[in-house]
Amino acid sequence: MPEEYDGDQYEDLERPPSFFPYNGDELDRELVASADLVETRVEGVFAAENNGSISRFVLLSDGVRKLPILIGPFEAQAIQLVVESTRPDRPLTHDLIKTIIERLDGDVDRVVIDDFWNQVFYAKIFVTRGEDEIEIDSRPSDAVAIAMRFEAPIYVSEALLDQGIDF
């Protein structure tokens, strides 16, 4: 590996690596997140077809505003199982994560979806273990699926809800 290292290829650390989803626009990032968090609930998991492609999303709501978040099919199933109070024959990945956290004497205190950048939502799972609190970066779909298994609250940044859908 050292013989492959070209020192110049990592000189521009202000630009994301080539695999990072970046459209070439200005890199100065303005955070969408705000310190004000609002508790939301899962209204459901929905699918929409567009030109033969199926998109799935979870819909979060504070009772007035709604925030749809695009998710994958496996995460959609994991969330839908909890919505329907259905247990699979064998534990799925999110069930396994719940078991691991519980066996380590932890608990999920809350989930926070607090940022949106480059068409991607960002979330954090807050795990408590005794007096310690551990913040874990997560995809929102996984965070929601885990929060639902722990019956933990799901908070969304006020700024993100303001950009969602009003009904």
C-alpha positions in Angstrom: 0.0 0.0 0.0 2.7 2.6 0.8 4.1 2.2 -2.7 0.6 3.1 -4.0 0.4 6.3 -1.9 0.6 9.5 -3.9 1.0 12.3 -1.4 -0.7 14.8 -3.7 -3.9 12.9 -4.1 -5.0 13.8 -0.5 -3.7 17.4 -0.4 -7.2 19.0 -1.1 -9.0 18.0 2.0 -11.6 20.7 1.4 -13.2 18.6 -1.3 -15.1 15.4 -0.7 -13.6 12.1 -2.0 -14.8 10.9 -5.4 -17.2 8.4 -3.9 -19.0 11.0 -1.9 -22.3 12.3 -3.5 -21.3 15.7 -4.6 -22.7 17.7 -7.5 -19.8 20.1 -7.9 -21.6 23.2 -6.5 -20.2 25.4 -3.8 -19.0 23.4 -0.8 -19.9 26.0 1.8 -22.5 24.1 3.7 -25.3 25.8 5.6 -26.8 23.5 8.2 -30.5 23.0 7.9 -30.6 21.8 11.5 -31.7 23.9 14.4 -31.4 23.4 18.1 -35.2 23.3 18.4 -36.4 19.7 18.2 -40.0 18.5 17.9 -41.2 15.1 18.9 -42.8 13.2 15.9 -44.5 10.0 15.4 -44.5 7.5 12.5 -47.7 7.8 10.5 -46.8 4.9 8.3 -44.6 3.4 5.6 -45.7 4.1 2.0 -44.7 3.2 -1.5 -45.0 5.2 -4.7 -44.3 3.9 -8.2 -42.6 6.2 -10.7 -41.7 4.9 -14.2 -41.7 1.3 -13.0 -39.5 2.1 -10.0 -40.9 1.7 -6.5 -39.8 4.2 -3.9 -40.6 3.6 -0.2 -40.7 6.2 2.5 -41.5 6.6 6.2 -43.8 9.5 7.0 -43.1 11.4 10.3 -45.5 13.9 11.7 -45.8 16.3 14.6 -49.6 16.4 14.1 -49.6 19.3 11.7 -46.4 19.0 9.5 -45.3 15.9 7.8 -41.8 14.8 6.8 -41.4 12.0 4.2 -38.0 10.3 4.3 -37.0 7.9 1.5 -36.0 4.5 2.8 -34.9 1.1 1.5 -37.2 -1.9 1.2 -35.7 -3.8 4.1 -35.9 -0.8 6.4 -39.5 -0.3 5.2 -40.3 -3.8 6.2 -38.6 -3.4 9.6 -40.6 -0.3 10.4 -43.9 -1.8 9.0 -43.6 -4.9 11.2 -43.6 -2.7 14.3 -46.4 -0.5 13.0 -48.5 -3.7 12.5 -47.3 -5.3 15.8 -46.0 -8.3 13.9 -43.1 -10.4 14.9 -41.1 -12.3 12.3 -40.2 -16.0 13.0 -36.6 -15.0 13.4 -35.2 -11.7 14.6 -34.3 -9.2 11.9 -31.2 -6.9 12.1 -33.0 -4.2 14.1 -34.3 -6.8 16.5 -30.7 -8.1 16.9 -29.5 -4.6 17.6 -32.1 -4.2 20.2 -31.1 -7.4 21.9 -27.4 -6.4 21.8 -28.1 -3.0 23.4 -30.3 -4.6 26.1 -27.8 -7.4 26.9 -25.2 -4.6 27.3 -27.5 -3.0 29.9 -28.3 -0.1 27.5 -31.4 1.6 26.4 -32.3 3.9 23.5 -33.3 7.2 25.0 -34.2 9.0 21.8 -33.5 9.4 18.1 -32.8 12.8 16.5 -33.1 13.6 12.8 -31.4 16.9 12.7 -29.8 17.5 9.3 -30.3 17.4 5.6 -27.5 17.9 3.1 -27.1 16.9 -0.5 -30.5 15.2 -0.6 -29.6 13.0 2.4 -31.1 13.1 5.9 -28.9 12.5 9.0 -29.9 11.0 12.3 -28.4 10.1 15.6 -29.4 7.4 18.1 -28.8 8.2 21.8 -28.1 5.1 23.8 -27.9 5.3 27.6 -26.0 2.9 29.8 -26.1 3.8 33.4 -24.9 7.5 33.7 -23.3 7.4 30.2 -24.9 8.6 27.0 -23.5 7.5 23.7 -24.4 9.3 20.4 -24.4 7.0 17.4 -24.6 8.4 13.8 -27.3 6.5 11.8 -29.3 6.5 8.7 -32.8 7.8 9.6 -34.5 4.6 8.5 -32.4 2.5 10.8 -32.8 5.0 13.6 -36.6 5.0 13.3 -36.7 1.2 13.2 -34.6 0.9 16.3 -36.5 3.7 18.1 -39.8 2.0 17.4 -38.5 -1.2 18.9 -37.5 0.6 22.1 -40.6 2.8 22.1 -38.2 5.7 22.2 -39.2 9.2 21.0 -38.2 10.4 17.6 -37.3 14.1 17.4 -36.9 16.1 14.2 -35.3 19.5 13.8 -37.9 22.3 13.6 -36.2 23.5 10.5 -36.6 20.2 8.7 -40.3 20.0 9.6 -40.7 23.5 8.3 -39.4 22.3 4.9 -41.6 19.2 5.0 -45.3 19.1 3.9 -48.1 21.0 5.6 -51.5 19.4 5.7 
